[in-house]
Amino acid sequence: MPVFAIAAVIFILVEAAVVYAAFKFRDRGDETEPKQIHGNNKLEALWTIIPALILVGIAVPTVSAIVDLTSAPDDAVEIDVIGHQWWFEFSYPEGITTANVLVVPAGTPIDLSMTSKDVVHSFWIPRLAGKRDVIPGQYTSLYFEADEPGEYWGQCAEFCGLSHAKMSFRVRALPPAEYTAWLQAQQQPAVEPAAGSLEAQGRDIFLGRGCIACHNIKGVSEVAGEVPGAPDLTHFASRNVFAGASLSIDSDDDLRDWLANPPAVKSGSFMPNLGLSPDDITALIAYLRSLE
Amino acid sequence: MTTASLRWPLRRPVDASGIWSWITTVDHKRIAKLYGYTGFVFFIVGGLEALLLRIQLAQPESSFLTAAEYNTMFTMHGTTMIFLVVMPMAAAFMNFLLPLMIGARDVAFPRLNALSYWFFLVGGIVLYSSFLFATAGAPQGGFLGETSTALGKAANGGWFMYPPNSGPQFSPGTVIDFWLIGLLVLGVGSLVSSVNLLTTIFNMRAPGMKLFRMPVFVWMSMVVNFLLAFSLPIVTVALIMLYFDRNFGTLFFEASGGGDPVLYQHLFWLFGHPEVYVLILPAMGIVSEVLPVFSRKPLFGYPAVVFAGIAIGFLGFGVWAHHMFASGIGPIAQVAFGLSTMTIAVPTGIKVFNWIGTMWEGKLKFTVPMLFAMGFVAMFTIGGLSGVTHAVVPSDWQQTDTYYIVAHFHYVLFGGAMFGIFAGLYYWFPKLTGRMYDATLAKLHFWLMFIGFNLTFAPMHWLGLQGMVRRTETYAAETGLGPWNMVATIGAFIIAISTLIFMANWVQSRRRGAPAPMDPWDARTLEWAIPSPPPEFNFAEIPQVTSLDDFWHQKYTEDDAGRPVRKPDADARLAHLEEIGHNPEHRPHLPAPSWFPPLAGLAMLFVATGLLLHASIVGIAIGLVGAAGLFLALVAWSREPLEEEVSAHE
């Protein structure tokens, strides 16, 4: 941004003038008094007009950048973003609903349409785009493109209550072919565990201990009525992070801590402490990790 | 009407010393001290809150504070520093100085002035009583991770208090209500004060004190009070609407009921941006007084500095949506507010250049007020330049809500407003107390604060540009943000130490400092033409003003080369002024103290309590008692005799 270079030059000039004045014009203890200068109209006009001209120079590229960044091209991939306290939900036109990890094709413009289920959030992927607020009752849009495949870190940037600090997410940009394969895989129902396995025990706990009141697993249980207030777990293990991307699915400790007492990990959490025993948790983890 | 026939409560109090004399005072100089000391107590409180925040952030993944405590601390830190520190400190300066600088014996409405102070105190008490009496909770349906502690029992929605997060569903409990009612009471006090001070500036000037002979501090105070008079009603509306949403089921900002949360943001910032200038302009005024005195030159381009201040005030109402560039306002609005924000850089630049012009070819005396004033120019410039980068909208989309913004506004409000306030505290310390401060300790204070300030806030620029977002109590170790955060925390403790030195110096010097002469700095404005500390009546004889910097021209003429030459009778003139200040020929009549401003303040505390407890019959009773008390106090106030037939302000 040229504005930073301009600001840096003005910064150096002004600070140099202050320091120079401090040394050059300091009281040396002699008797001479300074000339009483009341002002200088020419000089003052000059330091009114020059900054104004510099600002015009900054304004022109600013206006054109605003216009350029406002609308996405027609061939952009459209994805819906829904902000929740304290995680982001992503839904795709193909009927896929996922959370915490936004999977996109690299090198393709992405057009996000965003709204919130509760309070104002702000969606920010520092390396890919500026912030855009996610507001209940309104739809805002954000357009960006990940040139390189890879994983990018994102964070809610508008204070949104107790666990705002833990409302982050990841953007996973895949090469187009892998993206297509991912779309295919996500449309499948959840993996069915083998009868009698630890995973099957985990599924029974999922069905029996109240998890189904809020979480969807396609092919196993669907929340009745309105849009569920919790992440879709159908392909939980295809992601690498959970709980607002503040915890890692690869980490046994993270999963155990979370399932043992979610509010202790993320204060204000809408997932209660379900009183699960360590064995229940072991089985649930096995099941969740099988949901590729 | 004779006073002898009147009985209490209509008889005016007579104590000249002791606690009751302070409670019933209407003397602008005493009210200034009340504002100043109360504001400073809150500065300590807000500073301690900041230290807790910095301890928490010193290391990644720290658990010194819980999320609830952290959110409360940053909300109360911001609210305190803005409404309970910088505003009352500015009010202290305006109260003390405006009558002295324009040659008046008091403000236009001395009792209203006292009322403003008491409302400020009640507002602050309501805000902080939250820690004792309020309740906080998780959003409806959510679960708190830990038992709530005392540190978490105050407002936790940020100083901007955006709904719906601050609404009834997502912030149950009463902490937000305490904040809303506290701010509403503070707002009434400030609004009353703004009308009072504007009237003072327009109506109470000494003969010959034309507008363009007023010191720049008076000009900046005028702009500030216009800003308050026009912007406070807007935030008052927003706060009342939010209070109604929370307590009476209205849906102004409730999206699920067709309300608009973004409307609140517009209302808040339509107040909030002028408020920024309310905070900085008094400091700009102070610096414009201090720099000429210690450069031994008049202010460079006085009219330009005045008009630039007025321009900043006007433009300040047209830039609010730059706080909302990420909120999805359309491209036309983004362009308009981006351009209007850039425009503010022009008058701000004029001020900075004129201050440097004032120092240029002067004879700089590095007293401590001068050090703080020069520190102001150097630090405020940084805050101003980072401000311009926010006006570049696409750049702001990256910067907003990061530590870059935190760095920016601390350079404006601490490196700017607070440095200006410290410059003023040292500069007018002799006038206020009649004694000199300890210059060695004061210099130590300046240099430690200057270093601590830069260590704390400079790293936040790059922390923010690296992606560290605001208002988060924790950050991951792998972000690599830890080391600079540790530097910032060390800086914060250096600021704390420098503040302790300031306090020690103040307490020591106001009792045992060397006696201050009337005009210790060889200054330019009228407050130095009266004894230190000023007599209760300020001016034994109302001065006749003939020029800008009138007091200077009483002492100096210029030779052919334009250099000042002290008039031969200058010392005799000063001695005369000092003598009549101590032994006036006629003792001027002054407004008598009054019970009713503090009583109205007390009644307001009951009203506030009633509004907080409106769900219970006891609460309604307390509120009604308060309302009746307020009404009676104001009626009695209006019936109160002046005690003297002749007004003090002839």
Boltz contact constraints between the chains, C-beta under 6 A:
constraints:
  - contact:
      token1: [A, 1]
      token2: [B, 395]
      max_distance: 6.0
  - contact:
      token1: [A, 3]
      token2: [B, 389]
      max_distance: 6.0
  - contact:
      token1: [A, 3]
      token2: [B, 392]
      max_distance: 6.0
  - contact:
      token1: [A, 7]
      token2: [B, 385]
      max_distance: 6.0
  - contact:
      token1: [A, 11]
      token2: [B, 385]
      max_distance: 6.0
  - contact:
      token1: [A, 14]
      token2: [B, 381]
      max_distance: 6.0
  - contact:
      token1: [A, 15]
      token2: [B, 378]
      max_distance: 6.0
  - contact:
      token1: [A, 17]
      token2: [B, 356]
      max_distance: 6.0
  - contact:
      token1: [A, 18]
      token2: [B, 377]
      max_distance: 6.0
  - contact:
      token1: [A, 18]
      token2: [B, 378]
      max_distance: 6.0
  - contact:
      token1: [A, 21]
      token2: [B, 359]
      max_distance: 6.0
  - contact:
      token1: [A, 21]
      token2: [B, 360]
      max_distance: 6.0
  - contact:
      token1: [A, 25]
      token2: [B, 362]
      max_distance: 6.0
  - contact:
      token1: [A, 25]
      token2: [B, 364]
      max_distance: 6.0
  - contact:
      token1: [A, 26]
      token2: [B, 364]
      max_distance: 6.0
  - contact:
      token1: [A, 27]
      token2: [B, 363]
      max_distance: 6.0
  - contact:
      token1: [A, 27]
      token2: [B, 364]
      max_distance: 6.0
  - contact:
      token1: [A, 27]
      token2: [B, 365]
      max_distance: 6.0
  - contact:
      token1: [A, 33]
      token2: [B, 563]
      max_distance: 6.0
  - contact:
      token1: [A, 33]
      token2: [B, 564]
      max_distance: 6.0
  - contact:
      token1: [A, 34]
      token2: [B, 296]
      max_distance: 6.0
  - contact:
      token1: [A, 34]
      token2: [B, 297]
      max_distance: 6.0
  - contact:
      token1: [A, 34]
      token2: [B, 361]
      max_distance: 6.0
  - contact:
      token1: [A, 34]
      token2: [B, 362]
      max_distance: 6.0
  - contact:
      token1: [A, 34]
      token2: [B, 363]
      max_distance: 6.0
  - contact:
      token1: [A, 35]
      token2: [B, 562]
      max_distance: 6.0
  - contact:
      token1: [A, 35]
      token2: [B, 563]
      max_distance: 6.0
  - contact:
      token1: [A, 36]
      token2: [B, 298]
      max_distance: 6.0
  - contact:
      token1: [A, 36]
      token2: [B, 558]
      max_distance: 6.0
  - contact:
      token1: [A, 36]
      token2: [B, 562]
      max_distance: 6.0
  - contact:
      token1: [A, 38]
      token2: [B, 298]
      max_distance: 6.0
  - contact:
      token1: [A, 39]
      token2: [B, 300]
      max_distance: 6.0
  - contact:
      token1: [A, 39]
      token2: [B, 301]
      max_distance: 6.0
  - contact:
      token1: [A, 44]
      token2: [B, 301]
      max_distance: 6.0
  - contact:
      token1: [A, 44]
      token2: [B, 304]
      max_distance: 6.0
  - contact:
      token1: [A, 47]
      token2: [B, 353]
      max_distance: 6.0
  - contact:
      token1: [A, 48]
      token2: [B, 350]
      max_distance: 6.0
  - contact:
      token1: [A, 51]
      token2: [B, 346]
      max_distance: 6.0
  - contact:
      token1: [A, 51]
      token2: [B, 349]
      max_distance: 6.0
  - contact:
      token1: [A, 52]
      token2: [B, 346]
      max_distance: 6.0
  - contact:
      token1: [A, 55]
      token2: [B, 342]
      max_distance: 6.0
  - contact:
      token1: [A, 59]
      token2: [B, 339]
      max_distance: 6.0
  - contact:
      token1: [A, 59]
      token2: [B, 342]
      max_distance: 6.0
  - contact:
      token1: [A, 62]
      token2: [B, 338]
      max_distance: 6.0
  - contact:
      token1: [A, 62]
      token2: [B, 392]
      max_distance: 6.0
  - contact:
      token1: [A, 63]
      token2: [B, 335]
      max_distance: 6.0
  - contact:
      token1: [A, 65]
      token2: [B, 394]
      max_distance: 6.0
  - contact:
      token1: [A, 66]
      token2: [B, 331]
      max_distance: 6.0
  - contact:
      token1: [A, 66]
      token2: [B, 334]
      max_distance: 6.0
  - contact:
      token1: [A, 66]
      token2: [B, 335]
      max_distance: 6.0
  - contact:
      token1: [A, 66]
      token2: [B, 393]
      max_distance: 6.0
  - contact:
      token1: [A, 69]
      token2: [B, 394]
      max_distance: 6.0
  - contact:
      token1: [A, 70]
      token2: [B, 331]
      max_distance: 6.0
  - contact:
      token1: [A, 119]
      token2: [B, 164]
      max_distance: 6.0
  - contact:
      token1: [A, 119]
      token2: [B, 165]
      max_distance: 6.0
  - contact:
      token1: [A, 119]
      token2: [B, 170]
      max_distance: 6.0
  - contact:
      token1: [A, 120]
      token2: [B, 162]
      max_distance: 6.0
  - contact:
      token1: [A, 120]
      token2: [B, 261]
      max_distance: 6.0
  - contact:
      token1: [A, 122]
      token2: [B, 326]
      max_distance: 6.0
  - contact:
      token1: [A, 126]
      token2: [B, 467]
      max_distance: 6.0
  - contact:
      token1: [A, 130]
      token2: [B, 397]
      max_distance: 6.0
  - contact:
      token1: [A, 130]
      token2: [B, 398]
      max_distance: 6.0
  - contact:
      token1: [A, 131]
      token2: [B, 326]
      max_distance: 6.0
  - contact:
      token1: [A, 131]
      token2: [B, 397]
      max_distance: 6.0
  - contact:
      token1: [A, 131]
      token2: [B, 400]
      max_distance: 6.0
  - contact:
      token1: [A, 132]
      token2: [B, 326]
      max_distance: 6.0
  - contact:
      token1: [A, 133]
      token2: [B, 326]
      max_distance: 6.0
  - contact:
      token1: [A, 133]
      token2: [B, 327]
      max_distance: 6.0
  - contact:
      token1: [A, 133]
      token2: [B, 328]
      max_distance: 6.0
  - contact:
      token1: [A, 136]
      token2: [B, 255]
      max_distance: 6.0
  - contact:
      token1: [A, 137]
      token2: [B, 255]
      max_distance: 6.0
  - contact:
      token1: [A, 140]
      token2: [B, 328]
      max_distance: 6.0
  - contact:
      token1: [A, 155]
      token2: [B, 469]
      max_distance: 6.0
  - contact:
      token1: [A, 157]
      token2: [B, 401]
      max_distance: 6.0
  - contact:
      token1: [A, 157]
      token2: [B, 469]
      max_distance: 6.0
  - contact:
      token1: [A, 159]
      token2: [B, 158]
      max_distance: 6.0
  - contact:
      token1: [A, 159]
      token2: [B, 471]
      max_distance: 6.0
  - contact:
      token1: [A, 160]
      token2: [B, 165]
      max_distance: 6.0
  - contact:
      token1: [A, 161]
      token2: [B, 165]
      max_distance: 6.0
  - contact:
      token1: [A, 161]
      token2: [B, 170]
      max_distance: 6.0
  - contact:
      token1: [A, 162]
      token2: [B, 67]
      max_distance: 6.0
  - contact:
      token1: [A, 163]
      token2: [B, 67]
      max_distance: 6.0
  - contact:
      token1: [A, 165]
      token2: [B, 472]
      max_distance: 6.0
  - contact:
      token1: [A, 165]
      token2: [B, 473]
      max_distance: 6.0
  - contact:
      token1: [A, 165]
      token2: [B, 474]
      max_distance: 6.0
  - contact:
      token1: [A, 263]
      token2: [B, 143]
      max_distance: 6.0
  - contact:
      token1: [A, 263]
      token2: [B, 145]
      max_distance: 6.0
  - contact:
      token1: [A, 264]
      token2: [B, 145]
      max_distance: 6.0
  - contact:
      token1: [A, 267]
      token2: [B, 67]
      max_distance: 6.0
  - contact:
      token1: [A, 267]
      token2: [B, 144]
      max_distance: 6.0
  - contact:
      token1: [A, 267]
      token2: [B, 145]
      max_distance: 6.0
  - contact:
      token1: [A, 268]
      token2: [B, 138]
      max_distance: 6.0
  - contact:
      token1: [A, 268]
      token2: [B, 142]
      max_distance: 6.0
  - contact:
      token1: [A, 269]
      token2: [B, 143]
      max_distance: 6.0
  - contact:
      token1: [A, 270]
      token2: [B, 141]
      max_distance: 6.0
  - contact:
      token1: [A, 270]
      token2: [B, 142]
      max_distance: 6.0
  - contact:
      token1: [A, 272]
      token2: [B, 143]
      max_distance: 6.0
